[in-house]
């Protein structure tokens, strides 16, 4: 049978009525209208009824997968996910849930077209029908069907694929699994505009508040019903390996492999004198394929056990392998006895600063303090501008103050064209004192003489 004959046979199967599904779509639509009558939903017709079978066939049939690559829309989606190897693999294997939800508000329309979803993440692909220089996606709120905020993080992907209208964001669940339904609220507003422009770093450190806050002009509520064929996809592999990093003891209990990402779980000993704040690692299959840490959401700690951290990497889900080799090449650690750092805002005198960081300046602006530090690009080759200090600050009485946002600015390039440093600037709003205790994100870097290698059996 030729590939086209196989494809035609599959389409014929899709149009055939499946026993036990009579009235399923009618009941589903009635239930949906009852819960969210104002949401617009375009039916996927008979394709939706056999979508689970369709996904399974795609994963095991090269001719079918080849035919699917010509389906309109998925080729556009493939252009969008190039920023993530895991999502690209998911699209290549047709691990995609089309939804086609759309709403309009005056001259602004929003549509959610596709989801890439598994047990712990929902990647939402949407498009806006409006002038991008006037309106943009400001933020997203996520709730359960009762209107309760869900315990999750949201990462907005900053990319501009040419000639493609799709954009995306990731909803990442920390502990709980992805629910069957979730309410996703998209807030559309005016782009952030700095009133005085962005001055060069050599002239002045711009105030992060020196900008016009976006005005929300439209909100769109989408009830996402997640296909259980995707949310059930997970592979858990025990490791139970004891590791020593810079004299500290850690245990790697397991790795969790999902179609959209991989989670490396690290459990720290409470007796350690330092905590891991960042881990530099990669994984490699026994066939020599390498998987690096992922962009976007890189790690999180659990709410009930602050000594357990889950680090993220690109997923091995769609690759055949009997073993994985975990290679740890570096880490950033925070000494527990240096969790607070004293800074005299008038003189610039500080406690010993974290490795590679120097104080730049602090000045009054109205009732606020504006504080800047300089940091070297030395920890990783990718030279990412990492946040240097946490949100919690304290006065001499131990009273808590919150920093709500930071700005990072590249320094001047050296003679080779490389930019060796950057600046982090943040405001202490309404802070009345001349000294403050900051919360550093780390104290020092660690690089082993020989990378730590751990073999993980996948069978």
C-alpha positions in Angstrom: 0.0 0.0 0.0 1.4 3.4 -0.9 1.7 6.3 1.5 -1.3 8.1 -0.1 -3.4 5.0 0.1 -2.5 4.7 3.8 -3.5 8.3 4.3 -6.8 7.8 2.5 -7.5 4.7 4.6 -6.9 6.7 7.7 -9.3 9.4 6.7 -11.9 6.8 5.9 -11.5 5.4 9.4 -11.8 8.9 10.9 -15.3 9.4 9.2 -16.6 6.0 10.4 -18.8 6.1 13.4 -17.0 4.6 16.5 -19.2 2.3 18.7 -20.0 3.8 22.1 -19.5 7.4 21.0 -23.0 8.1 19.8 -24.1 11.4 21.1 -20.8 12.1 22.8 -20.2 15.4 21.1 -23.8 16.5 21.6 -23.5 15.8 25.3 -20.1 17.6 25.5 -21.4 20.6 23.7 -24.4 20.8 26.0 -22.2 20.6 29.1 -19.9 23.3 27.7 -22.7 25.7 26.8 -24.1 25.3 30.3 -20.8 26.1 32.0 -19.5 28.8 29.6 -22.1 30.0 27.2 -20.1 33.1 26.2 -17.1 31.2 25.0 -16.9 30.6 21.2 -15.9 27.1 20.1 -15.5 25.9 16.6 -16.2 22.2 16.2 -13.5 19.9 15.0 -16.1 17.5 13.6 -15.3 13.9 13.1 -11.6 14.5 13.5 -12.1 15.3 17.2 -13.9 12.0 17.7 -10.9 10.0 16.6 -8.1 12.3 17.7 -6.7 9.9 20.3 -6.4 7.1 17.7 -4.9 9.6 15.3 -2.1 10.6 17.7 -1.2 6.9 18.4 -1.0 6.2 14.7 1.2 9.2 14.0 3.6 8.1 16.7 4.0 4.7 15.2 3.6 5.2 11.5 6.2 7.2 9.4 3.9 7.5 6.4 1.1 8.9 8.5 3.5 11.3 10.2 4.7 12.4 6.8 1.2 13.1 5.6 0.3 15.0 8.8 3.2 17.3 8.3 1.3 18.7 5.3 -1.8 19.6 7.4 -2.4 23.3 7.2 -1.6 25.1 10.5 0.9 22.6 11.9 3.6 23.9 9.6 3.0 27.4 11.0 3.2 26.0 14.5 6.4 24.2 13.7 8.0 27.7 12.9 6.9 29.0 16.3 8.4 26.3 18.5 11.9 26.5 17.2 12.9 28.2 20.5 12.3 24.9 22.3 13.7 21.5 21.2 11.1 19.7 23.3 8.2 21.5 21.8 9.6 21.1 18.3 9.8 17.3 19.0 6.2 17.4 20.2 5.0 19.1 17.1 7.1 16.7 14.9 5.3 13.8 16.6 1.9 15.5 16.3 1.6 15.7 20.1 -0.7 18.7 19.7 -4.2 19.4 20.8 -6.1 21.8 18.4 -8.8 23.8 20.2 -9.8 26.8 18.0 -11.3 29.0 20.8 -11.9 32.6 19.8 -13.5 35.8 21.2 -13.8 39.4 20.1 -14.0 42.7 22.0 -14.7 45.8 19.8 -11.7 45.9 17.5 -9.6 43.3 19.3 -9.9 39.5 18.7 -8.1 36.7 20.4 -7.8 33.1 19.4 -6.3 30.1 21.1 -5.4 27.7 18.3 -3.2 24.9 19.8 -2.1 23.4 23.0 0.9 21.2 23.8 -0.1 19.7 27.1 1.1 17.0 29.5 0.8 16.2 33.2 2.8 19.2 34.4 2.7 21.9 31.6 0.3 23.6 29.3 1.9 25.4 26.3 -0.7 27.8 24.8 -0.4 29.1 21.3 -2.6 32.1 20.5 -2.9 35.0 18.1 -4.3 38.5 18.4 -6.1 40.3 15.7 -5.1 43.9 16.4 -2.4 46.4 15.7 0.7 45.1 17.6 2.1 48.6 18.0 -1.1 49.6 19.9 -2.1 46.4 21.9 -0.3 43.4 23.2 -0.7 40.6 25.7 0.0 42.1 29.1 -0.4 39.1 31.3 -2.3 35.9 31.9 -4.2 34.7 35.0 -5.1 31.0 35.5 -8.0 29.7 37.6 -9.8 26.4 38.2 -13.4 26.2 37.1 -14.5 27.6 40.5 -12.5 30.7 40.0 -9.7 29.8 42.4 -6.2 30.8 41.4 -4.1 27.8 40.5 -0.6 27.1 41.9 1.4 27.5 38.8 4.0 29.8 37.1 3.6 31.5 33.7 6.4 32.1 31.3 5.9 34.4 28.3 8.0 33.4 25.3 9.7 36.4 23.8 10.3 35.6 20.1 9.2 37.1 16.8 9.0 34.5 14.1 8.7 36.1 10.7 5.4 35.9 8.8 3.8 33.9 11.7 1.0 35.3 13.8 1.1 32.7 16.5 2.6 33.5 19.9 2.8 31.4 23.1 3.2 31.2 26.8 3.8 28.3 29.2 1.6 27.4 32.2 3.9 25.4 34.5 2.4 23.4 37.4 4.7 23.0 40.4 3.3 20.1 42.4 -0.2 19.3 41.2 -0.9 17.7 37.9 -2.6 19.6 35.1 -6.4 19.6 35.8 -9.0 18.4 33.3 -10.2 22.0 32.8 -8.7 25.4 33.6 -9.9 29.0 33.0 -7.3 31.1 31.2 -7.7 34.9 31.3 -5.8 36.9 28.7 -5.4 40.6 29.5 -4.7 42.8 26.5 -3.3 46.3 26.9 -1.0 48.9 25.6 2.7 48.1 25.3 5.0 49.3 28.1 6.6 52.7 27.1 9.5 54.4 28.9 8.7 58.0 29.2 12.3 59.2 28.6 13.5 56.3 26.5 16.2 53.9 27.5 19.4 55.8 28.1 22.8 54.1 27.5 24.2 52.2 30.5 27.3 54.4 30.5 25.3 57.5 31.2 22.7 56.5 33.8 21.0 53.5 35.2 17.3 53.9 34.3 14.7 53.7 37.0 12.6 50.6 36.5 9.6 52.7 37.4 10.4 55.3 34.7 7.7 53.9 32.4 4.0 54.2 31.7 2.1 51.2 33.1 0.1 49.3 30.5 -3.6 50.0 30.4 -5.7 46.9 30.1 -8.3 47.5 27.4 -9.7 43.9 27.0 -9.9 40.6 28.8 -10.7 37.3 27.2 -11.7 34.2 29.2 -11.0 30.8 27.7 -12.1 27.6 29.3 -9.5 25.0 28.3 -10.6 21.4 28.3 -7.5 19.3 28.2 -7.5 16.0 26.4 -6.6 13.1 28.8 -4.7 11.4 26.1 -2.0 14.1 26.5 -2.3 14.8 30.3 -1.6 11.1 31.0 1.8 11.2 29.3 4.7 10.9 31.7 7.7 8.7 32.3 9.2 8.5 35.8 12.6 7.0 36.4 14.2 6.4 39.8 17.8 7.5 40.3 18.4 7.5 44.1 21.9 8.7 43.7 23.9 10.5 46.4 26.0 13.4 45.1 28.6 15.6 46.7 28.9 19.2 45.4 31.4 21.6 47.0 31.4 19.6 50.2 27.6 19.5 50.4 25.5 16.3 50.2 22.6 16.0 47.8 20.4 13.2 46.6 18.9 12.8 43.2 15.7 10.7 43.8 14.3 10.6 40.3 13.8 12.3 36.9 10.4 13.0 35.4 10.2 12.9 31.7 7.2 14.7 29.9 6.7 15.4 26.2 7.3 19.2 26.8 10.2 19.1 29.3 12.3 17.0 31.7 12.5 17.5 35.5 15.6 16.6 37.5 14.7 16.4 41.2 17.4 17.3 43.7 16.9 16.8 47.5 19.3 18.7 49.7 20.4 17.6 53.2 19.2 19.9 56.0 22.7 19.6 57.6 24.4 21.2 54.6 26.0 24.6 55.2 25.0 25.8 51.7 22.1 25.4 49.3 22.2 24.9 45.5 20.7 27.9 43.8 21.5 26.9 40.2 22.7 23.7 38.6 24.6 23.4 35.3 24.1 20.0 33.7 23.1 18.1 30.6 21.8 14.6 29.7 23.0 12.3 27.0 21.4 9.1 25.6 23.4 5.9 25.1 23.1 6.7 21.4 25.0 10.0 21.9 22.2 12.5 21.7 22.6 15.5 24.1 19.9 17.4 25.9 20.7 20.7 27.6 18.9 22.7 30.3 15.8 24.4 29.0 15.1 28.1 28.5 12.2 29.9 30.3 11.3 28.2 33.6 14.5 26.6 34.8 13.7 25.3 38.3 11.3 25.6 41.3 11.3 24.5 44.9 8.3 22.8 46.5 6.0 24.6 48.8 6.0 22.0 51.6 9.7 21.0 51.4 12.1 23.9 50.5 15.0 21.4 50.3 13.6 19.7 47.2 14.2 21.5 43.9 13.2 20.5 40.4 15.5 21.5 37.6 14.4 21.6 34.0 16.0 20.3 30.8 14.9 19.5 27.2 12.8 16.3 27.0 14.0 12.9 26.0 10.4 11.7 25.7 10.4 10.9 22.0 13.8 9.3 21.8 14.6 5.6 22.1 17.3 5.0 24.8 18.1 2.3 27.3 20.2 4.6 29.5 20.7 8.3 30.1 23.9 9.8 31.4 23.5 12.8 33.7 26.5 15.1 33.6 26.8 17.9 36.2 29.4 20.5 35.2 28.8 23.3 37.7 26.6 25.0 40.3 25.9 28.2 42.2 25.5 27.9 45.9 24.3 30.1 48.7 26.0 29.9 52.1 23.3 29.7 54.7 25.1 32.0 57.1 25.3 34.7 54.3 21.6 34.6 53.4 21.4 38.3 54.3 23.8 41.0 53.0 24.3 44.3 54.7 24.6 47.4 52.6 25.2 51.0 53.7 23.3 53.0 51.1 25.2 56.2 51.8 28.8 54.9 51.7 28.4 51.8 49.6 30.1 49.6 52.2 28.8 46.0 52.2 29.3 42.6 53.7 31.4 40.3 51.4 29.6 40.3 48.1 28.8 37.1 46.0 31.5 36.0 43.6 31.7 38.1 40.5 29.5 41.0 41.9 30.5 44.5 42.8 28.5 47.4 44.2 27.8 50.1 41.6 25.8 52.9 43.1 22.8 53.8 45.3 20.9 57.1 45.2 17.7 58.7 46.5 14.8 59.4 44.1 12.0 60.9 46.0 11.0 58.5 48.8 12.7 55.6 47.1 16.3 54.2 46.9 17.6 53.1 43.5 20.4 50.4 43.9 22.7 49.0 41.2 25.2 46.2 41.1 27.6 45.0 38.5 28.0 41.3 37.7 30.4 39.4 35.6 29.5 36.9 32.9 31.5 34.0 34.2 29.2 31.2 35.4 28.0 29.7 32.1 29.0 30.0 28.5 25.5 31.2 27.4 26.1 34.4 29.4 22.6 34.8 30.7 21.8 37.9 32.9 20.6 36.1 36.0 18.9 37.9 38.9 21.4 38.7 41.6 19.2 39.5 44.6 15.8 38.2 45.8 12.7 40.2 46.5 13.0 40.3 50.3 14.8 43.1 52.0 15.0 44.0 55.7 15.7 47.0 57.9 17.8 46.9 61.1 14.7 45.8 63.1 14.1 42.8 60.8 11.0 44.3 59.2 10.3 42.9 55.7 10.2 45.1 52.5 9.5 43.8 49.0 11.3 44.5 45.7 8.7 43.9 43.0 10.9 44.3 39.8 14.4 44.5 38.5 16.1 45.7 35.3 19.2 44.2 33.8 21.4 46.2 31.3 24.3 44.9 29.2 27.7 46.6 29.8 30.1 47.9 27.1 31.8 45.3 24.8 35.5 44.7 25.1 38.0 44.8 22.3 36.9 41.4 21.1 33.3 42.4 21.0 32.3 40.3 24.0 30.2 41.9 26.7 31.9 40.8 29.9 29.5 42.2 32.5 26.0 43.6 33.1 24.2 45.7 35.6 21.2 44.9 37.8 19.1 47.8 39.1 16.1 47.7 41.4 14.2 50.2 43.5 13.5 50.1 47.3 10.1 51.9 47.2 9.3 54.0 50.2 12.4 52.8 52.2 13.2 55.4 54.9 16.6 54.2 56.1 20.2 54.5 55.0 21.1 50.9 55.5 19.4 47.7 54.3 19.9 43.9 54.4 19.5 42.3 51.0 18.8 38.6 50.0 21.5 37.4 47.6 20.6 34.7 45.2 24.0 33.0 45.6 27.4 33.4 47.2 29.8 31.5 45.1 30.2 29.4 41.9 31.5 25.8 41.9 33.1 24.0 39.0 34.4 20.4 39.5 37.8 19.3 38.2 36.0 16.4 36.5 32.3 16.6 35.7 30.1 14.3 37.8 28.5 11.6 35.7 25.5 9.4 36.8 24.0 6.6 34.7 20.2 6.4 34.7 18.6 3.1 33.5 15.4 3.7 31.5 14.1 0.1 31.4 
